């Protein structure tokens, strides 16, 4: 499994991701906004506060995390 090593927030709930082996891509997460745990992204400032976790996952505080393999697909 590869890890995310860098993330840049783009407009409209999109993220520019860089993986540990150099692959780069854009993921659109707009379809998740407002659903279940992703309701907190209704405030775009919360979405923009994304961080790369120690296992290469993306995290938004302690509420939400997304595994790198799911992001890669």
Gaussian input, Z-matrix of N, CA and C with variables (Angstrom, degrees):
# hf/3-21g

backbone

0 1
 N
 C     1     B1
 C     2     B2     1     A1
 N     3     B3     2     A2     1     D1
 C     4     B4     3     A3     2     D2
 C     5     B5     4     A4     3     D3
 N     6     B6     5     A5     4     D4
 C     7     B7     6     A6     5     D5
 C     8     B8     7     A7     6     D6
 N     9     B9     8     A8     7     D7
 C    10    B10     9     A9     8     D8
 C    11    B11    10    A10     9     D9
 N    12    B12    11    A11    10    D10
 C    13    B13    12    A12    11    D11
 C    14    B14    13    A13    12    D12
 N    15    B15    14    A14    13    D13
 C    16    B16    15    A15    14    D14
 C    17    B17    16    A16    15    D15
 N    18    B18    17    A17    16    D16
 C    19    B19    18    A18    17    D17
 C    20    B20    19    A19    18    D18
 N    21    B21    20    A20    19    D19
 C    22    B22    21    A21    20    D20
 C    23    B23    22    A22    21    D21
 N    24    B24    23    A23    22    D22
 C    25    B25    24    A24    23    D23
 C    26    B26    25    A25    24    D24
 N    27    B27    26    A26    25    D25
 C    28    B28    27    A27    26    D26
 C    29    B29    28    A28    27    D27
 N    30    B30    29    A29    28    D28
 C    31    B31    30    A30    29    D29
 C    32    B32    31    A31    30    D30
 N    33    B33    32    A32    31    D31
 C    34    B34    33    A33    32    D32
 C    35    B35    34    A34    33    D33
 N    36    B36    35    A35    34    D34
 C    37    B37    36    A36    35    D35
 C    38    B38    37    A37    36    D36
 N    39    B39    38    A38    37    D37
 C    40    B40    39    A39    38    D38
 C    41    B41    40    A40    39    D39
 N    42    B42    41    A41    40    D40
 C    43    B43    42    A42    41    D41
 C    44    B44    43    A43    42    D42
 N    45    B45    44    A44    43    D43
 C    46    B46    45    A45    44    D44
 C    47    B47    46    A46    45    D45
 N    48    B48    47    A47    46    D46
 C    49    B49    48    A48    47    D47
 C    50    B50    49    A49    48    D48
 N    51    B51    50    A50    49    D49
 C    52    B52    51    A51    50    D50
 C    53    B53    52    A52    51    D51
 N    54    B54    53    A53    52    D52
 C    55    B55    54    A54    53    D53
 C    56    B56    55    A55    54    D54
 N    57    B57    56    A56    55    D55
 C    58    B58    57    A57    56    D56
 C    59    B59    58    A58    57    D57
 N    60    B60    59    A59    58    D58
 C    61    B61    60    A60    59    D59
 C    62    B62    61    A61    60    D60
 N    63    B63    62    A62    61    D61
 C    64    B64    63    A63    62    D62
 C    65    B65    64    A64    63    D63
 N    66    B66    65    A65    64    D64
 C    67    B67    66    A66    65    D65
 C    68    B68    67    A67    66    D66
 N    69    B69    68    A68    67    D67
 C    70    B70    69    A69    68    D68
 C    71    B71    70    A70    69    D69
 N    72    B72    71    A71    70    D70
 C    73    B73    72    A72    71    D71
 C    74    B74    73    A73    72    D72
 N    75    B75    74    A74    73    D73
 C    76    B76    75    A75    74    D74
 C    77    B77    76    A76    75    D75
 N    78    B78    77    A77    76    D76
 C    79    B79    78    A78    77    D77
 C    80    B80    79    A79    78    D78
 N    81    B81    80    A80    79    D79
 C    82    B82    81    A81    80    D80
 C    83    B83    82    A82    81    D81
 N    84    B84    83    A83    82    D82
 C    85    B85    84    A84    83    D83
 C    86    B86    85    A85    84    D84
 N    87    B87    86    A86    85    D85
 C    88    B88    87    A87    86    D86
 C    89    B89    88    A88    87    D87
 N    90    B90    89    A89    88    D88
 C    91    B91    90    A90    89    D89
 C    92    B92    91    A91    90    D90
 N    93    B93    92    A92    91    D91
 C    94    B94    93    A93    92    D92
 C    95    B95    94    A94    93    D93
 N    96    B96    95    A95    94    D94
 C    97    B97    96    A96    95    D95
 C    98    B98    97    A97    96    D96
 N    99    B99    98    A98    97    D97
 C   100   B100    99    A99    98    D98
 C   101   B101   100   A100    99    D99
 N   102   B102   101   A101   100   D100
 C   103   B103   102   A102   101   D101
 C   104   B104   103   A103   102   D102
 N   105   B105   104   A104   103   D103
 C   106   B106   105   A105   104   D104
 C   107   B107   106   A106   105   D105
 N   108   B108   107   A107   106   D106
 C   109   B109   108   A108   107   D107
 C   110   B110   109   A109   108   D108
 N   111   B111   110   A110   109   D109
 C   112   B112   111   A111   110   D110
 C   113   B113   112   A112   111   D111
 N   114   B114   113   A113   112   D112
 C   115   B115   114   A114   113   D113
 C   116   B116   115   A115   114   D114
 N   117   B117   116   A116   115   D115
 C   118   B118   117   A117   116   D116
 C   119   B119   118   A118   117   D117
 N   120   B120   119   A119   118   D118
 C   121   B121   120   A120   119   D119
 C   122   B122   121   A121   120   D120
 N   123   B123   122   A122   121   D121
 C   124   B124   123   A123   122   D122
 C   125   B125   124   A124   123   D123
 N   126   B126   125   A125   124   D124
 C   127   B127   126   A126   125   D125
 C   128   B128   127   A127   126   D126
 N   129   B129   128   A128   127   D127
 C   130   B130   129   A129   128   D128
 C   131   B131   130   A130   129   D129
 N   132   B132   131   A131   130   D130
 C   133   B133   132   A132   131   D131
 C   134   B134   133   A133   132   D132
 N   135   B135   134   A134   133   D133
 C   136   B136   135   A135   134   D134
 C   137   B137   136   A136   135   D135
 N   138   B138   137   A137   136   D136
 C   139   B139   138   A138   137   D137
 C   140   B140   139   A139   138   D138
 N   141   B141   140   A140   139   D139
 C   142   B142   141   A141   140   D140
 C   143   B143   142   A142   141   D141
 N   144   B144   143   A143   142   D142
 C   145   B145   144   A144   143   D143
 C   146   B146   145   A145   144   D144
 N   147   B147   146   A146   145   D145
 C   148   B148   147   A147   146   D146
 C   149   B149   148   A148   147   D147
 N   150   B150   149   A149   148   D148
 C   151   B151   150   A150   149   D149
 C   152   B152   151   A151   150   D150
 N   153   B153   152   A152   151   D151
 C   154   B154   153   A153   152   D152
 C   155   B155   154   A154   153   D153
 N   156   B156   155   A155   154   D154
 C   157   B157   156   A156   155   D155
 C   158   B158   157   A157   156   D156
 N   159   B159   158   A158   157   D157
 C   160   B160   159   A159   158   D158
 C   161   B161   160   A160   159   D159
 N   162   B162   161   A161   160   D160
 C   163   B163   162   A162   161   D161
 C   164   B164   163   A163   162   D162
 N   165   B165   164   A164   163   D163
 C   166   B166   165   A165   164   D164
 C   167   B167   166   A166   165   D165
 N   168   B168   167   A167   166   D166
 C   169   B169   168   A168   167   D167
 C   170   B170   169   A169   168   D168
 N   171   B171   170   A170   169   D169
 C   172   B172   171   A171   170   D170
 C   173   B173   172   A172   171   D171
 N   174   B174   173   A173   172   D172
 C   175   B175   174   A174   173   D173
 C   176   B176   175   A175   174   D174
 N   177   B177   176   A176   175   D175
 C   178   B178   177   A177   176   D176
 C   179   B179   178   A178   177   D177
 N   180   B180   179   A179   178   D178
 C   181   B181   180   A180   179   D179
 C   182   B182   181   A181   180   D180
 N   183   B183   182   A182   181   D181
 C   184   B184   183   A183   182   D182
 C   185   B185   184   A184   183   D183
 N   186   B186   185   A185   184   D184
 C   187   B187   186   A186   185   D185
 C   188   B188   187   A187   186   D186
 N   189   B189   188   A188   187   D187
 C   190   B190   189   A189   188   D188
 C   191   B191   190   A190   189   D189
 N   192   B192   191   A191   190   D190
 C   193   B193   192   A192   191   D191
 C   194   B194   193   A193   192   D192
 N   195   B195   194   A194   193   D193
 C   196   B196   195   A195   194   D194
 C   197   B197   196   A196   195   D195
 N   198   B198   197   A197   196   D196
 C   199   B199   198   A198   197   D197
 C   200   B200   199   A199   198   D198
 N   201   B201   200   A200   199   D199
 C   202   B202   201   A201   200   D200
 C   203   B203   202   A202   201   D201
 N   204   B204   203   A203   202   D202
 C   205   B205   204   A204   203   D203
 C   206   B206   205   A205   204   D204
 N   207   B207   206   A206   205   D205
 C   208   B208   207   A207   206   D206
 C   209   B209   208   A208   207   D207
 N   210   B210   209   A209   208   D208
 C   211   B211   210   A210   209   D209
 C   212   B212   211   A211   210   D210
 N   213   B213   212   A212   211   D211
 C   214   B214   213   A213   212   D212
 C   215   B215   214   A214   213   D213
 N   216   B216   215   A215   214   D214
 C   217   B217   216   A216   215   D215
 C   218   B218   217   A217   216   D216

   B1=1.4532
   B2=1.5298
   B3=1.3037
   B4=1.4551
   B5=1.5259
   B6=1.3132
   B7=1.4624
   B8=1.5176
   B9=1.3244
   B10=1.4574
   B11=1.5327
   B12=1.3262
   B13=1.4599
   B14=1.5255
   B15=1.3462
   B16=1.4666
   B17=1.5248
   B18=1.3223
   B19=1.4588
   B20=1.5221
   B21=1.3255
   B22=1.4639
   B23=1.5221
   B24=1.3158
   B25=1.4639
   B26=1.5237
   B27=1.3308
   B28=1.4486
   B29=1.5286
   B30=1.3137
   B31=1.4639
   B32=1.5255
   B33=1.3233
   B34=1.4701
   B35=1.5225
   B36=1.3174
   B37=1.4607
   B38=1.5304
   B39=1.3037
   B40=1.4597
   B41=1.5214
   B42=1.3381
   B43=1.4544
   B44=1.5202
   B45=1.3164
   B46=1.4555
   B47=1.5252
   B48=1.3358
   B49=1.4639
   B50=1.5234
   B51=1.3261
   B52=1.4588
   B53=1.5213
   B54=1.3370
   B55=1.4649
   B56=1.5239
   B57=1.3232
   B58=1.4577
   B59=1.5291
   B60=1.2908
   B61=1.4650
   B62=1.5284
   B63=1.3480
   B64=1.4490
   B65=1.5119
   B66=1.3204
   B67=1.4686
   B68=1.5216
   B69=1.3331
   B70=1.4630
   B71=1.5142
   B72=1.3247
   B73=1.4538
   B74=1.5122
   B75=1.3131
   B76=1.4621
   B77=1.5166
   B78=1.3229
   B79=1.4594
   B80=1.5230
   B81=1.3239
   B82=1.4651
   B83=1.5242
   B84=1.3198
   B85=1.4570
   B86=1.5272
   B87=1.3141
   B88=1.4678
   B89=1.5238
   B90=1.3225
   B91=1.4604
   B92=1.5317
   B93=1.3258
   B94=1.4690
   B95=1.5337
   B96=1.3092
   B97=1.4694
   B98=1.5285
   B99=1.3408
   B100=1.4550
   B101=1.5143
   B102=1.3189
   B103=1.4655
   B104=1.5258
   B105=1.3223
   B106=1.4614
   B107=1.5135
   B108=1.3367
   B109=1.4685
   B110=1.5247
   B111=1.3345
   B112=1.4592
   B113=1.5260
   B114=1.3176
   B115=1.4682
   B116=1.5237
   B117=1.3121
   B118=1.4610
   B119=1.5236
   B120=1.3240
   B121=1.4616
   B122=1.5238
   B123=1.3308
   B124=1.4548
   B125=1.5213
   B126=1.3139
   B127=1.4622
   B128=1.5323
   B129=1.3294
   B130=1.4666
   B131=1.5264
   B132=1.3201
   B133=1.4759
   B134=1.5192
   B135=1.3315
   B136=1.4686
   B137=1.5264
   B138=1.3285
   B139=1.4660
   B140=1.5273
   B141=1.3189
   B142=1.4661
   B143=1.5214
   B144=1.3208
   B145=1.4614
   B146=1.5334
   B147=1.3008
   B148=1.4639
   B149=1.5242
   B150=1.3232
   B151=1.4627
   B152=1.5260
   B153=1.3320
   B154=1.4592
   B155=1.5159
   B156=1.3356
   B157=1.4597
   B158=1.5188
   B159=1.3049
   B160=1.4621
   B161=1.5261
   B162=1.3170
   B163=1.4673
   B164=1.5264
   B165=1.3262
   B166=1.4455
   B167=1.5113
   B168=1.3188
   B169=1.4548
   B170=1.5233
   B171=1.3202
   B172=1.4578
   B173=1.5154
   B174=1.3167
   B175=1.4644
   B176=1.5228
   B177=1.3082
   B178=1.4642
   B179=1.5189
   B180=1.3179
   B181=1.4593
   B182=1.5199
   B183=1.3099
   B184=1.4617
   B185=1.5248
   B186=1.3374
   B187=1.4545
   B188=1.5208
   B189=1.3246
   B190=1.4669
   B191=1.5221
   B192=1.3350
   B193=1.4435
   B194=1.5270
   B195=1.3128
   B196=1.4605
   B197=1.5254
   B198=1.3187
   B199=1.4697
   B200=1.5236
   B201=1.3266
   B202=1.4513
   B203=1.5324
   B204=1.3395
   B205=1.4590
   B206=1.5244
   B207=1.3208
   B208=1.4598
   B209=1.5314
   B210=1.3023
   B211=1.4586
   B212=1.5168
   B213=1.3136
   B214=1.4511
   B215=1.5320
   B216=1.3222
   B217=1.4663
   B218=1.4979
   A1=108.91
   A2=114.71
   A3=120.70
   A4=110.25
   A5=114.91
   A6=121.04
   A7=110.65
   A8=114.94
   A9=120.57
   A10=106.37
   A11=116.63
   A12=120.15
   A13=112.24
   A14=116.78
   A15=120.10
   A16=108.97
   A17=115.10
   A18=120.96
   A19=108.42
   A20=114.81
   A21=121.33
   A22=106.81
   A23=116.01
   A24=121.07
   A25=109.10
   A26=114.70
   A27=122.16
   A28=108.47
   A29=117.84
   A30=121.17
   A31=110.92
   A32=115.33
   A33=122.68
   A34=113.85
   A35=117.45
   A36=123.25
   A37=113.14
   A38=115.78
   A39=121.24
   A40=109.09
   A41=114.86
   A42=121.56
   A43=109.67
   A44=116.34
   A45=123.28
   A46=105.89
   A47=116.37
   A48=121.33
   A49=111.22
   A50=115.76
   A51=122.83
   A52=106.83
   A53=115.74
   A54=121.18
   A55=110.45
   A56=115.84
   A57=121.69
   A58=114.19
   A59=119.68
   A60=121.27
   A61=112.18
   A62=116.04
   A63=121.45
   A64=115.91
   A65=118.26
   A66=120.73
   A67=109.12
   A68=114.95
   A69=121.10
   A70=108.30
   A71=116.61
   A72=119.71
   A73=111.42
   A74=114.49
   A75=121.09
   A76=108.30
   A77=115.95
   A78=121.87
   A79=108.29
   A80=115.34
   A81=122.53
   A82=108.37
   A83=117.05
   A84=122.26
   A85=112.62
   A86=117.19
   A87=121.00
   A88=112.35
   A89=118.33
   A90=121.11
   A91=112.96
   A92=117.62
   A93=121.80
   A94=113.40
   A95=116.58
   A96=121.10
   A97=110.48
   A98=114.88
   A99=120.94
   A100=114.72
   A101=117.83
   A102=121.85
   A103=110.60
   A104=116.98
   A105=121.54
   A106=112.79
   A107=115.68
   A108=120.27
   A109=112.57
   A110=116.81
   A111=120.73
   A112=112.61
   A113=117.16
   A114=121.06
   A115=110.53
   A116=117.61
   A117=120.12
   A118=111.75
   A119=117.90
   A120=120.90
   A121=112.50
   A122=117.42
   A123=120.33
   A124=110.87
   A125=115.78
   A126=122.94
   A127=106.22
   A128=116.86
   A129=121.46
   A130=112.38
   A131=117.11
   A132=119.65
   A133=110.28
   A134=117.42
   A135=121.09
   A136=109.83
   A137=116.87
   A138=120.65
   A139=110.85
   A140=116.48
   A141=120.90
   A142=113.47
   A143=117.39
   A144=121.56
   A145=112.03
   A146=117.70
   A147=122.89
   A148=110.26
   A149=115.11
   A150=122.05
   A151=109.14
   A152=116.65
   A153=121.91
   A154=107.32
   A155=116.25
   A156=121.69
   A157=112.34
   A158=116.46
   A159=122.81
   A160=113.43
   A161=117.68
   A162=121.56
   A163=112.38
   A164=116.64
   A165=121.02
   A166=114.33
   A167=116.57
   A168=121.81
   A169=109.88
   A170=116.80
   A171=120.47
   A172=108.38
   A173=116.57
   A174=120.69
   A175=111.06
   A176=113.35
   A177=123.32
   A178=105.34
   A179=116.42
   A180=120.97
   A181=110.30
   A182=115.74
   A183=120.41
   A184=111.74
   A185=116.29
   A186=120.47
   A187=114.24
   A188=117.49
   A189=121.13
   A190=110.21
   A191=115.80
   A192=120.25
   A193=108.79
   A194=115.38
   A195=122.16
   A196=108.62
   A197=115.32
   A198=121.43
   A199=110.57
   A200=116.56
   A201=120.05
   A202=113.93
   A203=118.20
   A204=119.40
   A205=111.37
   A206=117.88
   A207=121.42
   A208=110.13
   A209=117.63
   A210=121.67
   A211=111.59
   A212=116.77
   A213=121.62
   A214=111.11
   A215=116.00
   A216=120.53
   A217=109.34
   D1=134.18
   D2=178.39
   D3=-90.23
   D4=160.13
   D5=-177.98
   D6=-115.72
   D7=149.90
   D8=170.59
   D9=-78.98
   D10=132.32
   D11=179.06
   D12=-112.48
   D13=-16.65
   D14=178.94
   D15=-152.85
   D16=145.55
   D17=178.44
   D18=-139.43
   D19=138.97
   D20=175.26
   D21=-129.50
   D22=128.95
   D23=179.56
   D24=-80.16
   D25=129.65
   D26=176.26
   D27=-107.99
   D28=-175.60
   D29=178.15
   D30=-76.16
   D31=161.15
   D32=171.69
   D33=59.58
   D34=39.47
   D35=175.93
   D36=62.56
   D37=37.28
   D38=175.25
   D39=-110.95
   D40=149.27
   D41=179.27
   D42=-127.91
   D43=137.45
   D44=172.97
   D45=-96.06
   D46=116.01
   D47=-174.92
   D48=-111.97
   D49=144.81
   D50=171.66
   D51=-120.94
   D52=127.34
   D53=179.63
   D54=-96.86
   D55=163.09
   D56=-172.79
   D57=-62.77
   D58=-18.87
   D59=179.36
   D60=-101.42
   D61=13.01
   D62=173.51
   D63=97.44
   D64=-12.31
   D65=178.97
   D66=-67.34
   D67=140.95
   D68=-179.48
   D69=-130.26
   D70=144.54
   D71=178.45
   D72=-163.54
   D73=166.74
   D74=179.14
   D75=-110.99
   D76=131.30
   D77=177.48
   D78=-115.28
   D79=135.33
   D80=179.34
   D81=-103.26
   D82=113.85
   D83=-178.36
   D84=-105.11
   D85=11.91
   D86=-175.31
   D87=-61.36
   D88=-28.38
   D89=-179.33
   D90=-69.52
   D91=-13.52
   D92=-179.90
   D93=-92.46
   D94=-19.49
   D95=-174.17
   D96=-57.95
   D97=128.25
   D98=176.36
   D99=88.59
   D100=-4.54
   D101=-177.60
   D102=-102.54
   D103=124.44
   D104=176.48
   D105=53.43
   D106=-128.43
   D107=-178.81
   D108=-65.91
   D109=-17.57
   D110=-179.33
   D111=-81.36
   D112=3.21
   D113=176.06
   D114=-60.49
   D115=-29.40
   D116=-178.88
   D117=-66.10
   D118=-19.37
   D119=176.66
   D120=-74.45
   D121=-4.19
   D122=174.71
   D123=-56.69
   D124=-26.99
   D125=172.30
   D126=-95.44
   D127=104.95
   D128=-174.06
   D129=-58.79
   D130=-25.58
   D131=177.30
   D132=-62.78
   D133=-35.23
   D134=177.60
   D135=-66.36
   D136=-44.57
   D137=178.77
   D138=-58.75
   D139=-41.42
   D140=-178.93
   D141=-66.36
   D142=-13.94
   D143=-178.31
   D144=-88.88
   D145=32.74
   D146=-179.76
   D147=-72.13
   D148=146.18
   D149=177.54
   D150=-135.00
   D151=155.89
   D152=172.57
   D153=-90.49
   D154=124.41
   D155=179.98
   D156=-81.46
   D157=176.29
   D158=-175.91
   D159=-66.32
   D160=-21.37
   D161=179.02
   D162=-101.51
   D163=11.92
   D164=179.89
   D165=83.21
   D166=10.35
   D167=177.15
   D168=-86.43
   D169=163.70
   D170=173.14
   D171=-97.64
   D172=137.28
   D173=-178.31
   D174=-129.60
   D175=148.75
   D176=173.19
   D177=-126.87
   D178=87.88
   D179=-175.94
   D180=60.98
   D181=-145.02
   D182=178.61
   D183=-97.83
   D184=0.62
   D185=-174.38
   D186=-85.08
   D187=-39.58
   D188=-172.20
   D189=-137.49
   D190=138.02
   D191=167.43
   D192=-144.35
   D193=149.29
   D194=179.59
   D195=-125.22
   D196=128.12
   D197=-178.19
   D198=-71.10
   D199=147.07
   D200=-178.34
   D201=-62.62
   D202=-33.92
   D203=-179.95
   D204=-66.46
   D205=-35.60
   D206=176.68
   D207=-68.34
   D208=-36.83
   D209=178.79
   D210=-70.50
   D211=-34.83
   D212=-178.84
   D213=-65.93
   D214=-39.23
   D215=-177.76
   D216=-69.14

